[in-house]
Amino acid sequence: MLIIVCYDVNTETREGRRRLRRVAKVCEGSGQRVQKSVFECKVDLMQLEELERRLLAEINTEHDCLRLYRLAESRGCEVREYGRFRALDFDAPLVA
């Protein structure tokens, strides 16, 4: 399944800036950055639960915001891209 992870971490404090780096590292391990605080991740259900667990362990729910969007592939997932960024094709071969 394709999921979109969006987060907004309060960086007014030193600890907030550390949380921001840790949240980004967790996301980088599961997907590709498409904007500063937005990641696309191709995961199965078990990987999604693990990703969600790890992200919730990093954020402070009193000060930060985390959103995970699950895009239904059964209905056909369409992504339109504009600008310089070109996303990786998760289904393409790793070696050309």
C-alpha positions in Angstrom: 0.0 0.0 0.0 1.1 3.6 -0.6 0.9 5.9 2.4 1.6 9.6 2.8 3.2 10.7 6.0 3.0 14.4 6.9 4.3 15.9 10.1 4.7 19.3 11.7 7.1 19.3 14.7 7.3 22.4 16.9 11.0 23.5 16.6 10.9 26.4 19.1 13.0 24.5 21.5 16.2 22.5 21.2 14.3 19.3 22.0 11.8 20.1 19.3 14.6 20.4 16.7 15.9 17.0 17.9 12.5 15.5 17.5 12.2 16.9 14.0 15.5 15.2 13.0 14.4 11.9 14.6 11.0 11.9 12.9 12.7 12.6 9.5 15.1 9.8 10.0 12.3 7.3 10.7 10.5 8.4 7.6 13.7 8.3 5.5 14.0 4.6 6.4 10.6 3.8 5.0 10.1 6.0 2.0 11.1 9.0 0.0 10.8 12.6 0.9 8.5 14.5 -1.5 8.5 17.8 0.4 10.2 19.0 3.6 7.8 17.2 6.0 6.0 14.9 3.6 7.0 11.3 2.7 5.6 8.7 0.3 6.1 5.2 1.7 5.3 1.8 0.0 4.7 -0.6 2.9 2.7 -3.6 3.8 0.3 -3.6 6.8 3.0 -4.9 9.3 5.5 -2.2 8.1 2.8 0.5 8.4 2.1 -0.5 12.0 5.8 -0.5 12.8 6.3 2.9 11.1 3.3 4.4 13.0 4.6 3.0 16.3 8.1 4.4 15.7 6.8 7.8 14.7 4.4 8.0 17.7 7.4 7.2 20.0 9.3 10.3 18.6 6.6 13.0 18.4 5.2 15.0 21.3 1.4 14.9 20.8 1.1 18.0 23.0 3.1 20.1 20.5 3.4 18.2 17.2 1.1 16.9 14.5 1.4 13.6 12.6 -0.9 12.5 9.8 -0.8 9.3 7.9 -2.8 8.9 4.7 -3.4 5.4 3.3 -4.1 5.5 -0.5 -6.3 2.7 -1.7 -4.6 0.9 -4.5 -7.8 -1.1 -5.2 -9.5 2.0 -6.5 -6.4 3.1 -8.5 -4.0 5.5 -7.0 -3.2 8.5 -9.1 -0.4 11.0 -8.3 0.1 14.0 -10.5 3.5 15.7 -10.3 4.6 19.2 -11.3 7.9 20.9 -11.0 11.4 19.6 -10.6 10.9 16.7 -8.2 10.4 13.2 -9.8 9.4 10.4 -7.5 10.8 7.0 -7.5 8.7 4.3 -9.1 8.4 1.8 -6.2 7.4 -1.0 -8.6 10.3 -0.5 -11.1 13.4 -2.6 -11.1 16.1 -1.4 -8.7 18.8 -1.9 -11.4 18.4 -0.7 -14.9 
